[in-house]
Amino acid sequence: MNPPGEHDIWTPPRLRARLAAQNGSAPPPTCYIIWRATTRAGGPEIRGYELPGDPERRDEAAFELWLLARNLAGPDRLSVSVLVIREQLDDADLVREGVLERRRGGVDGPYYGNVARVEFTGAAKLVRRYRVSRDGRLTELPPGDDTGMPPPPTEPDIENYAGEDAAVHAYLGPDAVILDRRAPTLFEDLLGLSAIIHARQPDGAEIGCGVGWHGNTAFVLAADFPRHGRPLVPPPDLEAAVDMAVRTRDLVRYETRVDDLGFYVIARERGRQTLVAIRLEGRATRIDPYVPGPTDAANADQRRWMTYAQTYEARTILDSWRNGDTDEVAVLTIDPDQEAWRHIIDPDGIEIARQSDNDAAAATLFRERLNPPEEPAAPDSQVGGVTPDGTPAIEAREPEYEAEADSLLTKVLAWSRVTTLLNAAIMGGSHGIGGGPHSPLDQLSAMIEPLTALNAAFSVGSLRRLIAQTEASTMSAESFATVLDDLITRLRDELALTRVIVLPSAQLRPNDEPPFGPLVELHFPEVAYDIEEATQCLALRRSTAAVLHAMKVMRHGLRAVERLLSTPRLTELSWSNLVAAVLAVAGDQHDLVETLVRVRRAWRAPGLMPADKYTEEEAEAVLVAVGAFMRSLAARVDAITKTVAG
């Protein structure tokens, strides 16, 4: 016989009391429901529940009948997860401001989750997030806290794409045409969006849709979401002028840009290492030399981002320009693997988009200078001596063996190569600086590769500008010598600021073995970056940073445990409750429990968020424990995989 009241409709106060009696722990969700209130400019508010399979919004009475039909109106109502969306629209029916709340049981039910409430303005221009405590009070989360936020996918999820597209069509109508999609920016991600999709409505108007997930249910917010990286279309007059210039001057066309003077197009003369900018001045076509580099449009915060990218990401800044008619700046960089990337940096110095851009003009020239076409080998009499025209020849040396790119030997050889080429350029400059094999220009171009190996990004930028200026105009031997002396001074100053840290051989892994072992690398390749960063932070004595990376590894591992054992929301539990939840699952969980207890002892914090500070010994204990947990988990996944395959 059921206790009295078990099949009554439980009210929000009763649900809150039940949740408090359970110390704030609710059962896993059995279904995901959306309640939405929309207020249009000058119009009435439309509100109600969006029930599965029902195109209309329903009131509280209809929702309670829906719960009764599924035996969810009593205490099990706590398992009904409800996303509450309150949105105020402007005259264009785009979100002006809004609130997202995650509740249990209904629109007025208790808050639940590490991110229980999110307040936002417009297209995620301002986002404030709140956590709920056990007594039901909301506490604002700091901006950098990623508690409760899922990591971005490492590769496109076709199933999620289909669900997001279906949500957009359900919101705009089946005749809407999806035009493009992109990953969310930092603030859009904090809002809980997984994709930004632009679509064309049946009336021809284009609209930006932010799509997020509430469990297995996708929701849409229509706002003024920008299109990062959208191609610029020059006006017809400029397009005709560019076509004419390309034909008459044998140019190769590259990207289109816009600045305070209007649209312009970057191009180069075929076979030459110089760029030009084509724009209209009245009705006349104006073609000016263009030297890539930092743009004056960048503010202090955006320049600070460039410095960070060069210093900490080992990127060389090739070029930058204002991104369309916005205050954003596009920055073109090249990484140590010679891959070029276009970064969009907002006025606050935050990178909001990144995409591969190997076909950009500056990137193409950089790779050509770094890897010039092979020329016939010089006669033996010229190697290490002088060429027939009296200029010093570039000494040709084959390395005795390949060294690691970050080894001390590589740096020493690169510095030796730079000094040899500098001496050759100085001596050759006194004989003239024209083109031709083994000219000073040839020697300067050959310096880019060893300077890149030395991470001398500022010197590389100065060298590239020197090469471009020398190619674009006639420079006297005296001026060339003066500029070259300035380059040498800049290079010495830059290298003097570079700190070199030599790791003991005991911290180097034999044969580049993965830090947590081959099975972890095989079954969890998406955490390889954070594992590597954690071990390197520990080696570089950044112990607290090492644990922060370990936290991301643990979060991913615990989500894998959730899937294996069907135990949801482990990442939100305290360590004691987490271990108890795993131990309660039927079957032998001894291996996972033992390693989780080991992590708990080393973690020094009640939950997955680490403590404020860790010593090197404490961080090392955390990494050892996390490694043991991930190896145990990988072994279990490997056994399941082999069983299924067999």
Residue pairs with C-beta under 8 A, 6 or more apart in sequence:
5 74
6 74
6 75
7 71
7 73
7 74
8 73
8 74
9 64
9 67
9 68
9 73
9 74
9 77
10 18
10 73
10 74
10 75
10 77
10 105
12 105
12 106
12 108
12 109
12 110
15 77
15 78
15 104
15 105
15 106
15 109
15 110
16 109
16 110
16 136
18 75
18 78
19 25
19 26
19 78
19 104
19 110
19 112
20 134
20 135
20 136
23 134
24 133
24 134
25 573
25 577
26 78
26 79
26 104
26 112
27 76
27 78
27 79
28 79
28 568
28 569
29 79
29 80
29 81
29 215
29 568
30 72
30 76
30 79
30 80
31 52
31 70
31 72
31 79
31 80
31 81
31 215
32 81
32 82
32 83
32 214
32 215
32 216
32 217
33 49
33 50
33 51
33 52
33 63
33 80
33 81
33 82
33 83
33 217
34 49
34 50
34 82
34 83
34 85
34 214
34 217
34 219
35 47
35 48
35 49
35 50
35 82
35 83
35 84
35 85
35 106
35 107
36 47
36 48
36 50
36 57
36 84
36 85
36 86
36 87
37 45
37 46
37 47
37 84
37 85
37 86
37 87
38 45
38 46
38 47
38 87
38 89
39 45
39 46
39 87
39 88
39 89
40 46
40 89
40 93
41 89
41 90
41 91
46 57
47 57
48 56
48 57
48 58
48 59
49 57
49 58
49 59
49 60
49 62
49 63
49 66
49 107
50 57
51 58
51 62
51 63
51 66
52 217
58 66
60 106
60 107
63 106
64 73
67 73
67 77
67 80
72 79
72 80
77 104
77 105
77 106
77 109
78 104
78 105
79 104
80 104
80 105
80 106
81 102
81 103
81 104
81 112
81 214
81 215
82 102
82 103
82 104
82 105
82 106
82 107
82 109
83 100
83 101
83 102
83 103
83 214
83 217
83 219
84 99
84 100
84 101
84 102
84 103
84 107
85 98
85 99
85 100
85 219
85 221
86 98
86 99
86 101
87 95
87 97
87 98
87 221
88 95
88 96
88 97
88 98
89 95
89 96
90 96
93 222
94 122
94 207
94 222
94 223
94 224
95 122
95 123
95 221
95 222
95 223
96 121
96 122
97 119
97 120
97 121
97 122
98 119
98 120
98 221
99 117
99 118
99 119
99 120
100 117
100 118
100 120
100 191
100 192
101 111
101 116
101 117
101 118
102 111
102 112
102 113
102 115
102 116
102 117
102 214
103 109
103 110
103 111
103 112
103 116
104 110
104 112
110 132
110 136
111 117
111 132
111 136
111 138
112 132
113 131
113 132
113 148
113 572
114 131
114 147
114 148
114 572
115 129
115 130
115 131
115 141
115 147
115 148
115 149
115 192
116 130
116 131
116 132
116 138
117 129
117 130
117 132
117 138
118 127
118 128
118 129
118 130
118 190
118 191
118 192
119 127
119 128
119 129
119 130
120 126
120 127
120 128
120 191
122 223
122 224
123 188
123 208
123 210
123 223
123 224
123 225
123 226
124 184
124 185
124 187
124 188
124 190
124 191
124 193
124 210
124 223
124 225
125 187
126 187
127 187
127 190
127 191
128 140
129 140
129 141
129 145
129 190
130 138
130 139
130 140
130 141
131 138
131 139
131 140
131 141
131 147
131 148
132 138
132 139
133 139
141 147
143 190
147 608
147 609
148 571
148 572
149 189
149 190
149 192
151 526
151 552
151 555
151 556
152 183
152 189
153 160
154 525
154 526
160 194
160 195
160 213
161 181
161 195
163 213
163 218
164 181
164 194
164 195
164 197
164 211
164 218
165 178
165 197
166 218
167 211
167 218
167 219
167 220
168 176
168 178
168 197
168 199
168 209
168 211
168 220
169 176
170 220
171 209
171 220
171 222
172 199
172 201
172 207
172 209
173 201
173 202
175 202
176 199
176 200
176 201
176 202
177 199
177 200
178 197
178 198
178 199
179 198
179 199
179 200
179 206
180 197
180 198
180 227
180 230
181 195
181 196
181 197
181 198
182 195
182 196
182 227
182 228
182 229
182 353
183 195
183 196
183 353
184 191
184 193
184 194
184 195
184 196
184 210
185 228
185 350
185 352
185 353
186 350
186 352
188 196
188 210
188 225
191 210
191 212
191 221
192 212
192 213
193 210
193 211
193 212
193 221
194 211
194 212
194 213
195 210
195 211
196 208
196 209
196 210
196 211
196 225
197 208
197 209
197 211
198 206
198 207
198 208
198 209
198 225
198 227
199 206
199 207
199 209
200 206
201 207
207 222
208 222
208 223
208 224
208 225
208 226
208 227
209 220
209 221
209 222
209 225
210 220
210 221
210 222
210 223
210 225
211 218
211 219
211 220
211 221
212 218
212 219
212 221
213 219
226 326
228 323
228 344
228 352
228 353
229 342
229 344
229 353
229 355
230 324
231 256
232 256
232 257
232 258
232 263
232 324
233 256
234 242
234 256
234 263
234 265
235 263
237 280
237 283
238 263
238 264
238 265
238 278
238 279
238 280
241 278
241 280
241 285
242 253
242 265
242 267
242 278
244 285
245 251
245 267
245 278
245 285
245 287
246 252
246 253
246 267
249 269
249 287
250 269
250 270
251 267
251 268
251 269
251 270
251 276
251 278
252 267
252 268
252 269
252 270
253 265
253 266
253 267
254 265
254 266
254 267
254 268
254 275
254 359
254 360
254 361
254 364
255 265
255 266
255 360
255 361
256 263
256 264
256 265
256 266
257 263
257 264
257 265
257 266
257 321
257 322
258 264
258 322
258 324
258 325
259 297
259 321
259 322
261 279
262 279
262 280
263 279
263 280
264 277
264 278
264 279
265 277
265 278
265 279
266 275
266 276
266 277
266 278
266 290
266 361
267 275
267 276
267 277
267 278
267 361
268 274
268 275
268 276
268 361
268 365
269 276
272 471
273 365
273 368
273 369
273 445
273 467
273 468
273 471
274 289
274 468
274 471
274 472
275 289
275 290
275 291
275 292
275 361
275 362
275 365
275 468
276 287
276 288
276 289
276 290
277 287
277 288
277 289
277 290
278 285
278 286
278 287
279 285
279 286
279 288
280 286
289 468
289 472
291 465
291 468
291 469
291 472
292 318
292 319
292 332
292 361
292 362
292 365
292 464
292 468
293 317
293 319
293 320
293 461
293 464
293 465
294 303
294 306
294 317
294 320
294 461
295 320
295 321
295 322
295 329
297 321
297 322
297 329
298 306
298 320
298 329
298 345
299 347
299 349
300 349
301 347
301 348
301 349
302 329
302 331
302 345
302 347
302 349
304 349
305 331
305 343
305 345
305 349
305 350
305 351
306 317
306 320
306 331
306 345
309 315
309 317
309 331
309 333
309 343
310 316
310 317
310 457
310 458
313 333
313 335
314 335
314 336
314 455
315 333
315 334
315 335
315 341
315 457
316 333
316 334
316 366
316 452
316 457
316 460
316 461
317 331
317 332
317 333
317 457
317 461
318 332
318 333
318 334
318 340
318 360
318 362
318 363
318 366
319 331
319 332
319 360
319 361
319 362
320 329
320 330
320 331
320 332
321 329
321 330
322 328
322 329
322 330
323 329
323 330
323 344
327 346
327 347
328 344
328 345
328 346
328 347
328 352
329 344
329 345
330 342
330 343
330 344
330 345
331 342
331 343
331 344
331 345
332 340
332 341
332 342
332 343
332 357
332 360
332 362
332 363
333 340
333 341
333 343
334 340
334 341
334 363
334 366
335 341
336 405
336 452
338 367
338 370
339 356
339 358
340 356
340 357
340 358
340 360
340 363
340 366
341 354
341 355
341 356
341 357
342 354
342 355
342 356
342 357
342 360
343 351
343 353
343 354
344 351
344 352
344 353
344 354
345 351
345 352
346 352
357 363
358 364
366 448
366 464
369 445
369 448
369 464
369 467
370 448
370 449
370 452
372 445
372 446
375 437
377 396
378 387
378 393
378 396
378 437
378 438
382 388
382 393
382 438
383 393
383 395
383 396
384 393
384 395
384 396
385 392
385 393
386 392
386 393
387 393
387 437
387 438
389 431
389 436
390 431
391 424
391 427
391 428
391 431
391 438
391 439
391 440
392 423
392 424
392 427
392 428
392 438
393 424
393 438
394 420
394 421
394 424
394 438
394 442
394 443
394 446
395 420
399 413
403 409
403 410
403 413
404 410
405 453
408 500
408 502
410 453
411 453
411 454
411 500
413 450
414 450
414 451
414 453
414 454
415 450
415 454
415 495
417 447
417 450
418 447
418 450
418 451
418 454
418 491
421 443
421 444
421 446
421 447
421 450
422 447
422 484
422 488
424 438
424 440
424 443
425 440
425 443
425 444
425 447
425 484
426 481
426 484
428 438
428 439
428 440
428 443
429 440
429 477
429 480
429 481
429 484
430 477
430 481
432 477
433 439
433 440
433 441
433 470
433 475
433 477
433 480
434 441
435 441
435 442
435 471
436 442
440 470
440 480
441 467
441 470
441 471
444 463
444 466
444 467
444 470
445 467
447 463
448 460
448 463
448 464
451 459
451 460
451 463
451 491
452 460
454 495
454 498
455 498
456 491
456 494
456 495
458 490
458 494
459 487
459 490
459 491
459 494
462 486
462 487
462 490
463 487
466 483
466 484
466 487
469 475
469 483
470 480
475 483
501 540
503 539
507 539
509 515
514 520
514 521
514 528
514 531
515 531
515 532
515 534
515 535
515 627
516 531
516 626
516 627
516 630
516 631
516 634
517 627
517 631
517 634
519 631
519 634
519 635
519 638
520 527
520 531
520 627
520 630
520 631
520 634
521 528
522 634
522 638
523 634
523 637
523 638
523 641
524 556
524 557
524 560
524 630
524 634
526 556
527 552
527 553
527 556
527 557
527 630
530 549
530 550
530 552
530 553
531 549
531 553
531 630
533 549
534 546
534 547
534 549
534 550
534 553
534 623
534 626
535 546
535 623
537 543
537 545
537 546
537 549
538 546
538 616
538 619
538 620
538 623
541 616
543 614
543 615
543 616
543 618
543 619
543 620
544 610
544 612
544 613
544 614
544 619
546 614
546 619
546 622
546 623
547 610
547 611
547 614
547 618
547 619
547 622
547 623
548 610
550 610
550 619
550 622
550 623
550 626
551 608
551 609
551 610
553 626
553 630
554 599
554 608
554 626
554 629
555 571
555 608
557 626
557 629
557 630
557 633
558 570
558 571
558 578
558 608
559 570
559 571
560 633
560 637
561 567
561 570
561 582
561 592
561 633
562 568
562 569
562 570
562 571
564 636
564 637
564 640
565 582
565 585
565 589
566 585
567 581
567 582
567 585
570 578
570 581
570 582
571 608
573 581
573 607
574 606
574 607
575 596
575 599
575 600
575 603
575 606
575 607
576 600
578 596
579 593
579 596
579 597
579 600
582 589
582 592
582 593
582 596
583 589
583 593
591 632
591 635
591 636
592 629
592 632
592 633
592 636
594 632
595 625
595 628
595 629
595 632
595 633
596 629
598 625
598 628
598 629
599 622
599 625
599 626
599 629
601 625
602 618
602 621
602 622
602 624
602 625
603 610
603 611
603 622
603 625
604 610
604 611
604 614
604 618
605 611
614 622
